[in-house]
Amino acid sequence: MIRYALRCERGHTFDSWFQSSAAYDSQHNRGLVACPICESTTVNKAIMAPRIARKGKSKSAPVPAAAPADDAAPTSLVMAPQERELVAKLRELRDHVLKNADNVGNKFPDEARKMHYGDIDHRAIYGEATTEEARALIDEGIEVAPLPVLPGDRN
């Protein structure tokens, strides 16, 4: 296993483990390596400091391979039981939406507006919208909420 410090086009840094450098290259070339913060697939290896083992016993903590940017979200997560329960409930909610609503893809903003203004019947939908499109819907009084991206979803 090999751990790489990665950086997306927006400057977010994060770490990820791969079976080998060839596995990283394969996943990167297929667009499967994505930033856990902004979901960008324009990701490159960041500069990493090597970990050098010392002889003898050392009580100092190991130095991380790369320090995250101040605005970056944590990339590894140790969860308390309450947090694991919350993630499980969010996953259950998201799975319920995916099972019981229609995926309208990138037509989400248009479909939501049509329902809101009575042009089509109301039904449960989900799909894709840019941040700007979602803000515009909210400004129009249309209730929307993002589906959560949970730990492990992008691995």
C-alpha distance (Angstrom), angle and dihedral (degrees) to the residues before:
residue distance angle dihedral
M1 . . .
I2 3.78 . .
R3 3.78 129.4 .
Y4 3.77 120.4 -146.4
A5 3.77 128.3 -165.9
L6 3.81 104.3 -136.3
R7 3.81 134.5 -167.2
C8 3.80 127.9 -163.5
E9 3.80 127.1 -145.1
R10 3.82 89.7 -95.6
G11 3.79 92.6 56.8
H12 3.82 98.7 -104.9
T13 3.80 111.9 145.7
F14 3.78 125.8 -152.4
D15 3.78 140.7 154.3
S16 3.77 127.6 -121.6
W17 3.79 134.9 179.8
F18 3.80 124.0 -132.3
Q19 3.79 133.4 -175.5
S20 3.82 89.5 -121.6
S21 3.79 141.3 -23.6
A22 3.82 87.7 -93.0
A23 3.83 89.4 55.0
Y24 3.82 89.5 52.9
D25 3.81 91.5 48.7
S26 3.81 91.7 49.1
Q27 3.81 94.3 48.5
H28 3.82 92.4 43.2
N29 3.82 92.3 50.8
R30 3.82 90.6 51.0
G31 3.84 92.0 50.5
L32 3.80 93.5 -113.3
V33 3.80 96.8 125.7
A34 3.80 106.7 86.3
C35 3.79 135.6 171.3
P36 3.81 109.1 -105.2
I37 3.80 90.1 -145.7
C38 3.82 104.5 49.4
E39 3.83 100.8 6.8
S40 3.82 92.6 -124.9
T41 3.79 113.4 157.4
T42 3.81 91.8 -158.5
V43 3.79 92.3 100.8
N44 3.80 131.2 152.1
K45 3.77 135.6 -179.3
A46 3.79 112.5 -90.2
I47 3.78 124.6 -142.6
M48 3.78 109.3 -81.4
A49 3.77 131.8 -162.3
P50 3.79 111.1 -134.0
R51 3.78 119.6 -118.7
I52 3.74 109.8 -125.3
A53 3.77 119.4 -165.7
R54 3.80 115.5 -133.6
K55 3.75 124.6 -141.5
G56 3.75 114.3 -116.3
K57 3.75 129.7 19.2
S58 3.77 117.1 -45.4
K59 3.78 123.9 -174.1
S60 3.79 94.4 -164.7
A61 3.78 118.8 107.4
P62 3.80 117.4 -109.2
V63 3.78 116.4 -98.4
P64 3.83 112.9 -114.9
A65 3.79 115.4 -113.6
A66 3.80 93.2 -123.7
A67 3.76 131.9 6.9
P68 3.82 113.9 -128.2
A69 3.78 119.9 -120.4
D70 3.79 114.8 -99.8
D71 3.82 92.4 -109.9
A72 3.80 95.0 45.0
A73 3.78 122.0 111.7
P74 3.79 118.4 -125.7
T75 3.78 112.3 -82.0
S76 3.77 98.9 -159.2
L77 3.72 122.8 43.1
V78 3.78 134.6 -160.5
M79 3.76 106.3 -169.1
A80 3.76 131.1 -156.0
P81 3.82 116.9 -133.5
Q82 3.82 91.1 -98.7
E83 3.80 91.0 53.2
R84 3.81 91.8 48.9
E85 3.81 88.6 51.3
L86 3.82 91.0 50.4
V87 3.82 91.6 49.3
A88 3.83 89.7 49.1
K89 3.82 90.9 51.6
L90 3.81 92.1 47.1
R91 3.81 89.7 49.5
E92 3.83 89.3 49.8
L93 3.82 90.6 50.3
R94 3.79 92.8 47.9
D95 3.81 92.3 46.9
H96 3.82 89.7 50.3
V97 3.82 91.0 53.0
L98 3.80 92.3 47.3
K99 3.81 90.8 49.5
N100 3.82 98.2 44.1
A101 3.80 105.6 33.1
D102 3.80 133.0 69.4
N103 3.81 117.2 -108.0
V104 3.80 105.2 -133.6
G105 3.81 93.7 174.4
N106 3.80 116.0 -156.2
K107 3.82 90.5 -9.6
F108 3.82 88.6 76.2
P109 3.84 96.9 108.6
D110 3.82 92.5 48.9
E111 3.81 94.1 45.2
A112 3.83 92.1 47.4
R113 3.81 91.0 51.1
K114 3.82 92.8 48.0
M115 3.80 90.3 52.8
H116 3.79 93.3 44.2
Y117 3.81 93.0 52.0
G118 3.81 94.1 42.3
D119 3.80 97.9 -110.8
I120 3.81 91.2 125.9
D121 3.81 135.3 17.8
H122 3.79 118.2 -84.2
R123 3.78 116.7 -104.4
A124 3.79 137.0 152.8
I125 3.81 111.0 -85.4
Y126 3.77 139.3 168.2
G127 3.76 132.7 -176.8
E128 3.76 144.6 122.9
A129 3.78 130.3 -45.5
T130 3.77 132.9 162.8
T131 3.78 119.1 -120.4
E132 3.80 89.2 -104.2
E133 3.82 92.4 50.8
A134 3.81 91.5 49.1
R135 3.82 91.5 49.5
A136 3.82 90.5 49.7
L137 3.82 90.5 51.9
I138 3.80 91.1 50.2
D139 3.83 90.7 47.5
E140 3.82 87.7 55.0
G141 3.80 90.4 53.7
I142 3.80 95.0 -106.0
E143 3.79 111.6 143.5
V144 3.80 112.1 -129.4
A145 3.79 133.1 158.3
P146 3.79 131.8 -172.9
L147 3.78 120.2 -114.1
P148 3.80 106.9 -117.5
V149 3.79 121.6 -107.0
L150 3.78 103.6 -144.1
P151 3.80 134.0 -160.1
G152 3.79 109.0 -76.1
D153 3.82 95.5 20.7
R154 3.81 94.4 109.2
N155 3.81 99.0 37.7
